[in-house]
Amino acid sequence: MKLKLGIVLVVSLLLWGCSKEKATEPDPLLVLFEKPSTFPNTSYKMESNPITEDGFLLGKKIFFDGKLSRDGTISCAECHNQPYAFTHHGHAQSHGIDGQVGPRNAPALQNLAWGKTFFWDGGVFDLDLFSLAPIENPVEMDERIGNVLQKLRKDASYPPMFKKAFGTEEVTTERFLKSLSQFMLTLVSANAKYDQYKAGKASFNTDEKAGLTLFNEKGCASCHPEPLFTDESFRSNGLPTDFFRNFVDTGRYRITELKEDKYKFKVPSLRNIEYTFPYMHDGRFISLEDVLDHYTDGNMANLETLDPIFKQNTKRGIALTSKEKSQIIAFLKTLTDDSFLKDKRFAP
């Protein structure tokens, strides 16, 4: 009797141990969005579109689906590749349908919950409207939202997913856009070496420390403040406007038609900057060295709207030695968030 009782007890303990171990295994979809403790409150009204696992999965499926384009060849992921912080890696200007090339470089998709405006000129003010622009742009996807919805309705896999996410199988514009937002809102990057350093969990080497000091002292932080490394403003950084022979991009002016907004573009986040090349709104610079060379060579254009930070010296720009440039770049590379770039939740 004692032997039987002992066997039962051992088996029970083994089963309890297995169940306990299984229960503590993290579910990769359990926490889809969590505001980093160092980040400010979100700009996006999270309560208006609560993120659910089903909504996330639906948005993710749509994000990777070529049905959003006229001929089925271009998905959102075509211009937003995860290993490069959801940019169009290797393309100065993004390529769209029929091999057409647009005038701008696809911006990174990260920390969108804190975005106040979207695109280089801030032409969209609500993340829920963000996806309409590339879908209906003749150079990008060249499709109409009504046609996209019809394609999804005819695809047997979509109506059940809409039902799980929103309660019924009805495929509407609002549901379509909100599900995409739910996926994009989860693209949070806040676990770089920099973040670990600020939390006391990592240390900087000599060049990284010097780079952080220079980043603040030389005024870089005035446009790229911690922790988001963008102030969401629009500024002119003196880029010559003759990069394209037959096209002059006036930036924010295209939206506001205010003279003071000519040649101003949205300040991008520097998070994951090591992998978001080529740089600037038109992708004219291949490397971070090229970017810093522009800021130090004094060859600034658009003087009427040029940001004041570049007018502080007799020679326009920012004074930096070669050593200081390399130290700033060393610091910028601490903003690379490998866990974000390799997060399997965001892979197709």
DALIN-V826549 format. One record per backbone hydrogen bond with DSSP energy under -0.5 kcal/mol. CO is the residue of the C=O (numbers start at 1). NH is the residue of the N-H. If there is no record, write none. Layout:
BEGIN
((CO & NH) (CO & NH))
END
This chain:
BEGIN
((1 & 5) (2 & 6) (3 & 7) (4 & 8) (5 & 9) (6 & 10) (7 & 11) (8 & 12) (9 & 13) (10 & 14) (11 & 15) (12 & 16) (13 & 17) (14 & 18) (15 & 19) (16 & 20) (17 & 21) (18 & 22) (19 & 23) (20 & 24) (21 & 25) (22 & 25) (26 & 28) (27 & 30) (27 & 31) (30 & 32) (36 & 39) (44 & 46) (45 & 48) (46 & 49) (52 & 56) (53 & 57) (54 & 58) (55 & 59) (56 & 60) (57 & 61) (58 & 62) (59 & 63) (60 & 64) (62 & 65) (63 & 76) (63 & 77) (64 & 66) (65 & 68) (66 & 69) (66 & 74) (69 & 72) (73 & 75) (75 & 78) (75 & 79) (76 & 79) (76 & 80) (80 & 82) (81 & 84) (81 & 86) (81 & 87) (82 & 85) (85 & 109) (87 & 81) (87 & 89) (88 & 91) (90 & 92) (94 & 102) (96 & 99) (97 & 100) (100 & 96) (100 & 102) (104 & 94) (106 & 88) (108 & 110) (111 & 114) (112 & 115) (113 & 43) (113 & 44) (118 & 124) (119 & 122) (120 & 266) (124 & 118) (126 & 129) (126 & 130) (127 & 130) (127 & 131) (129 & 132) (129 & 133) (130 & 133) (130 & 134) (131 & 135) (132 & 136) (133 & 137) (134 & 141) (135 & 143) (137 & 140) (137 & 141) (137 & 142) (140 & 97) (141 & 70) (144 & 147) (144 & 148) (145 & 149) (146 & 150) (147 & 151) (148 & 152) (149 & 153) (150 & 154) (151 & 155) (154 & 156) (155 & 158) (155 & 159) (156 & 160) (157 & 161) (158 & 161) (158 & 162) (159 & 163) (160 & 164) (161 & 165) (162 & 166) (163 & 167) (170 & 172) (172 & 176) (173 & 177) (174 & 178) (175 & 179) (176 & 180) (177 & 181) (178 & 182) (179 & 183) (180 & 184) (181 & 185) (182 & 186) (183 & 186) (184 & 187) (186 & 188) (187 & 111) (187 & 189) (188 & 190) (192 & 196) (193 & 197) (194 & 198) (195 & 199) (196 & 201) (196 & 202) (197 & 200) (205 & 209) (206 & 210) (207 & 211) (208 & 212) (209 & 213) (210 & 214) (211 & 215) (212 & 216) (213 & 217) (214 & 218) (215 & 220) (215 & 221) (216 & 219) (219 & 222) (219 & 223) (220 & 223) (220 & 224) (223 & 231) (225 & 229) (225 & 230) (229 & 270) (233 & 267) (235 & 237) (235 & 265) (236 & 307) (238 & 301) (247 & 244) (247 & 249) (248 & 250) (250 & 253) (250 & 263) (250 & 264) (251 & 254) (252 & 255) (252 & 256) (253 & 257) (258 & 261) (259 & 262) (261 & 253) (261 & 264) (264 & 252) (265 & 235) (266 & 268) (270 & 273) (272 & 275) (273 & 276) (277 & 90) (279 & 285) (280 & 283) (281 & 105) (285 & 278) (285 & 279) (287 & 291) (288 & 292) (289 & 293) (290 & 294) (291 & 295) (292 & 296) (293 & 297) (295 & 318) (298 & 300) (302 & 305) (302 & 306) (305 & 236) (307 & 310) (308 & 311) (309 & 312) (310 & 317) (314 & 316) (318 & 320) (321 & 325) (322 & 326) (323 & 327) (324 & 328) (325 & 329) (326 & 330) (327 & 331) (328 & 332) (329 & 333) (331 & 334) (332 & 335) (333 & 336) (334 & 194) (335 & 272) (336 & 193) (336 & 338) (337 & 340) (337 & 341) (338 & 342) (340 & 343) (343 & 346) (344 & 347))
END
